Amino acid sequence: MNSRLQAVRAFGQGIWLDNLSRELWQSGALKQWIEQDGIAGVTSNPAIFHKAIANDALYQNDLAALKADPNLSAEARYEALVLPDIQATCDILLPRYRETHGEEGYVSLEVSPALAHDVEGTLAAARRLWQAIERPNAMIKIPATAAGIAALRHLIREGINVNITLLFSAAQVEATWDAYVQGLNEREQDGHALHQVKAVASFFLSRIDSRLDPRLPAELQGKTALALARSVYQRYRERFHGMEFAALKAQGARPQYLLWASTGTKNPAYSDVLYVEQLIGAETINTVPDATLLAFRDHGQAAATLDSDRSGSQQQLAALAALGIDLDQEGEILQQEGLVLFEHAFAALLALTAVE
């Protein structure tokens, strides 16, 4: 009998897990979730690996050995610890990658936040990590800053899979798609196959409502992230299933799917599966933390909801505009806040791998 999470697949959406640790894959728990619940990918970030290295006993012997080498930096030790996790998880998901002809089965690893505004540094790190992982279903995660978006174009041209993250507004998403399409065009001009490269755009949800709700009347609260996501999805369909992408699609290029991130509900007054149940639709991904996965497995309802209530979404966005709220400007602020959180998580992570 299919699980509730498996049922989501019938509507064309992939569920990825927003978590990774050595214990998770070595214990067989990850493989079980893949088999029973249809988990189709894994995302990681510095906060996830900080928790893993701090609490998972399976890292400690390797960490002690790495600390015994004074020639290694804290970042080099961190990478040495987590690269085997990324590689092993890629291997576990490789059958899904092959079954879906490269649509699913990916594992993301993030570059250092110190590179968020450094195009060349981002490119160098992405290339180095891609080569070190050496798996076709790896994804290098980079932030959607101006530098990250510029780097995206070059990485796509080179055939490196990318998860571009920290997207909070329609303008940021459009800029990401522009770079992706430009990279594909250049890759085609270079004579390389287009079907071999995959990119996703990670659009964050709960943080939008957390920021805006305190400034909204009760009837508008808890609805902005969903309305914005549905609006961006409509633009996705127009862009990647219209004439402007048709020529690239005919050459095997893949649309850049939207990946719903930050889907753990932060407001306890809202449903704990709000950002999963209400955004189920074709050619999208939802990456869920453990708690959200378990909640949906218990009581989530799978239905085609992403295309629903278009008029309500339009009314919500119009109401915010009438209140003087500029969602693109708010998105820039949220991205900056996200980068700060990213930097703090990475600093805490490197403190674990530094020699005292």
C-alpha positions in Angstrom: 0.0 0.0 0.0 1.4 3.4 -1.0 2.1 5.9 1.7 0.6 9.4 1.7 4.0 10.7 0.5 4.1 8.2 -2.3 0.6 9.5 -3.4 2.1 12.9 -4.1 4.1 11.4 -7.0 0.9 10.8 -8.9 0.6 14.5 -9.2 4.0 15.0 -10.7 5.8 16.3 -7.6 9.0 14.9 -6.1 9.4 14.8 -2.4 13.0 15.3 -1.2 14.4 15.1 2.3 15.9 18.2 3.8 18.3 16.3 6.1 21.4 14.1 5.9 23.8 12.5 8.4 26.0 9.4 8.5 23.7 7.6 10.8 20.7 8.3 8.5 22.2 6.5 5.5 24.3 3.9 7.3 21.4 2.7 9.4 19.3 2.1 6.3 16.7 4.6 7.4 17.2 6.7 4.3 16.9 3.7 2.0 13.7 2.8 3.8 12.2 6.2 3.3 13.1 6.0 -0.4 11.5 2.7 -0.8 8.4 3.2 1.4 7.7 6.9 0.9 9.2 7.6 -2.5 11.8 10.1 -1.3 13.4 11.2 -4.6 16.3 13.4 -3.5 18.2 14.9 -0.6 19.2 18.5 0.3 21.8 19.5 2.8 23.1 22.7 4.3 25.6 23.9 6.9 23.0 23.8 9.7 22.1 20.2 8.8 25.7 19.1 8.9 26.4 21.0 12.1 23.7 19.1 13.8 24.9 15.8 12.3 28.6 16.2 13.2 27.8 17.5 16.7 25.4 14.7 17.5 26.3 11.7 15.4 28.9 9.4 17.0 29.8 8.0 13.6 31.8 11.1 12.8 33.9 11.3 15.8 36.8 8.9 15.0 37.2 10.5 11.6 37.1 14.0 13.0 39.8 13.1 15.6 42.0 11.8 12.8 41.5 14.9 10.7 42.3 17.1 13.6 45.6 15.3 14.1 46.7 16.8 10.7 47.8 20.4 11.3 48.0 21.1 7.6 44.3 20.9 7.1 42.0 23.9 7.5 38.7 23.6 9.4 36.9 23.8 6.1 39.0 21.1 4.6 38.2 18.8 7.6 34.5 19.6 7.2 34.6 18.7 3.5 36.5 15.5 4.2 33.8 14.5 6.7 30.8 15.2 4.6 31.9 14.3 1.1 31.6 10.5 1.8 28.0 11.2 3.0 27.2 13.0 -0.2 28.8 10.3 -2.3 27.1 7.4 -0.4 23.7 9.2 -0.7 24.2 9.8 -4.4 24.9 6.0 -4.8 21.7 5.1 -2.8 19.7 7.4 -5.0 21.4 6.4 -8.3 18.7 3.9 -9.2 16.0 6.6 -8.9 18.2 8.9 -11.1 18.5 6.2 -13.7 14.8 5.1 -13.6 13.7 8.7 -14.2 16.4 9.4 -16.8 17.9 12.1 -14.7 14.8 13.9 -13.5 15.1 12.7 -9.8 17.6 11.2 -7.5 19.8 14.2 -6.7 21.8 15.2 -3.6 22.8 18.8 -2.9 26.0 20.1 -1.2 26.4 23.8 -0.6 29.4 26.1 -1.2 30.9 28.3 1.5 28.8 31.4 2.4 32.1 33.4 2.2 31.7 33.1 -1.6 28.1 34.5 -1.8 29.3 37.7 -3.6 32.3 36.2 -5.4 31.6 34.9 -8.9 35.1 33.4 -9.5 35.3 31.9 -6.0 31.9 30.3 -6.4 32.9 28.8 -9.7 36.1 27.5 -8.3 34.4 25.9 -5.3 31.6 24.5 -7.4 34.0 22.9 -9.9 36.1 21.5 -7.1 33.2 20.0 -5.2 31.7 18.6 -8.3 34.9 16.8 -9.2 35.4 15.6 -5.7 31.9 14.1 -5.4 32.3 12.5 -8.9 28.6 11.5 -9.2 26.2 12.4 -12.1 23.4 13.0 -9.6 25.2 15.5 -7.4 24.0 19.1 -7.2 26.1 22.0 -6.1 24.0 24.5 -4.1 24.8 28.2 -4.5 22.9 31.2 -3.3 20.8 33.3 -5.7 22.9 36.5 -5.1 24.0 38.5 -8.2 27.3 36.6 -8.0 25.6 33.2 -7.6 23.3 33.9 -10.5 26.2 34.9 -12.7 28.0 31.7 -11.7 24.9 29.6 -12.5 25.2 30.6 -16.2 28.8 29.3 -16.4 28.1 26.1 -14.4 25.2 25.2 -16.6 27.4 25.8 -19.7 29.9 23.4 -18.2 27.3 20.7 -17.4 27.4 21.0 -13.6 24.1 20.4 -11.9 23.0 23.3 -9.7 20.5 23.9 -6.9 20.3 27.7 -6.7 18.9 28.6 -3.3 17.6 31.5 -1.1 15.0 32.6 -3.6 12.2 34.7 -2.0 10.7 36.8 -4.8 9.5 36.6 -8.4 12.2 38.9 -9.6 14.9 36.7 -8.1 13.4 33.6 -9.7 13.2 35.3 -13.1 16.9 36.3 -12.9 17.8 32.7 -12.1 15.8 31.4 -15.1 17.5 34.0 -17.4 20.9 32.8 -16.3 19.9 29.1 -16.7 18.6 29.6 -20.2 21.6 31.6 -21.2 23.9 28.9 -19.9 21.9 26.3 -21.9 22.2 28.3 -25.1 25.9 28.6 -24.6 26.2 24.9 -23.9 24.4 24.1 -27.1 26.7 26.5 -29.0 29.6 24.6 -27.6 28.1 21.4 -29.0 27.4 19.7 -25.7 24.3 17.6 -24.9 21.6 19.6 -22.9 19.8 16.6 -21.3 22.9 15.9 -19.1 22.5 19.0 -16.9 19.8 19.6 -14.3 19.1 22.7 -12.2 16.4 23.5 -9.6 15.4 26.8 -8.1 14.8 26.7 -4.3 12.0 29.0 -3.4 11.6 29.6 0.4 8.1 29.7 1.9 7.6 29.8 5.7 10.1 32.7 6.2 8.0 34.9 3.9 4.9 34.5 6.1 6.9 34.8 9.3 8.2 38.2 8.1 5.0 39.6 6.7 2.3 38.2 9.0 2.9 40.7 11.8 2.2 43.5 9.4 -1.0 42.1 8.0 -4.7 42.0 9.1 -5.8 38.6 10.3 -7.6 37.7 7.1 -4.4 38.0 5.1 -2.0 36.2 7.4 -0.6 32.8 6.4 -1.4 33.2 2.8 1.3 35.2 1.2 3.9 32.5 0.6 1.3 30.2 -1.0 0.0 33.0 -3.2 3.5 34.0 -4.3 4.5 30.4 -5.0 1.4 29.8 -7.1 2.1 33.0 -9.0 5.7 32.1 -9.7 4.5 28.6 -10.8 2.2 30.1 -13.4 5.1 32.0 -14.8 7.2 28.8 -14.8 4.6 27.1 -16.9 4.4 30.1 -19.3 8.2 30.3 -19.6 9.2 26.6 -19.9 6.2 25.3 -21.8 6.0 28.3 -24.2 7.7 29.3 -27.3 10.7 30.9 -25.6 12.0 27.6 -24.3 10.7 25.4 -27.2 13.9 25.3 -29.2 16.0 24.3 -26.2 13.5 21.7 -25.1 13.6 20.2 -28.6 17.3 19.7 -28.0 16.8 17.9 -24.8 17.0 20.7 -22.3 15.1 20.3 -19.0 13.0 23.1 -17.5 14.4 24.5 -14.2 11.9 23.1 -11.7 10.8 25.1 -8.7 11.8 23.5 -5.4 9.7 24.5 -2.4 12.0 25.0 0.5 11.6 26.2 4.1 8.5 24.0 4.2 8.5 23.3 7.9 5.6 25.4 9.4 7.0 27.9 11.8 3.7 29.3 13.1 2.0 26.7 15.4 -1.4 28.2 14.5 -1.0 26.8 11.0 -1.2 23.3 9.8 2.1 21.4 10.1 1.7 20.3 6.5 0.5 23.6 5.1 3.5 24.2 2.8 3.2 20.6 1.4 -0.5 20.0 1.0 -1.2 23.4 -0.6 1.6 23.3 -3.2 1.4 20.0 -4.9 1.7 20.2 -8.7 3.5 18.8 -11.7 7.2 19.5 -12.3 7.9 20.8 -8.8 9.9 19.5 -5.8 9.2 19.9 -2.1 12.1 19.3 0.2 10.9 18.5 3.7 12.6 18.2 7.1 12.0 15.1 9.1 9.2 16.5 11.2 7.2 17.6 8.2 7.8 14.3 6.4 6.5 12.4 9.4 3.5 14.8 9.8 2.5 14.3 6.2 3.0 10.6 6.4 0.6 10.6 9.3 -2.2 12.9 8.1 -1.2 14.7 4.9 -3.6 14.7 2.0 -2.3 14.4 -1.6 -4.2 16.4 -4.2 -3.5 18.7 -7.1 -3.5 22.0 -5.2 -0.8 24.2 -6.8 -3.1 25.3 -9.6 -6.1 25.9 -7.3 -7.5 29.2 -6.1 -5.7 31.4 -8.7 -8.1 34.3 -8.1 -7.6 34.0 -4.3 -3.8 34.2 -4.9 -4.1 37.2 -7.2 -6.4 38.9 -4.6 -3.8 38.2 -1.8 -1.0 39.7 -3.8 -3.1 42.7 -4.8 -4.0 43.3 -1.2 -0.4 43.4 -0.2 0.4 45.8 -2.9 -2.4 48.0 -1.7 -0.9 48.0 1.7 2.4 49.3 0.2 4.3 46.0 0.6 6.8 45.5 -2.2 7.4 41.7 -2.4 10.5 42.0 -4.5 12.0 44.4 -1.9 10.9 42.1 0.9 12.6 39.2 -1.0 15.9 41.0 -1.0 15.7 41.6 2.7 14.8 37.9 3.3 17.7 36.8 1.2 20.1 38.9 3.1 18.8 37.5 6.4 19.1 34.0 5.0 22.7 34.7 4.0 23.5 35.8 7.6 21.9 32.7 9.0 23.9 30.6 6.5 27.1 32.4 7.6 26.4 31.8 11.3 25.6 28.1 10.7 28.8 27.7 8.6 30.9 29.4 11.3 29.4 27.1 14.0 30.2 24.1 11.8 33.8 25.1 11.3 34.1 25.6 15.0 33.4 21.9 15.4 36.2 20.9 12.9 38.8 23.5 14.1 41.7 22.5 16.3 41.3 23.9 19.7 
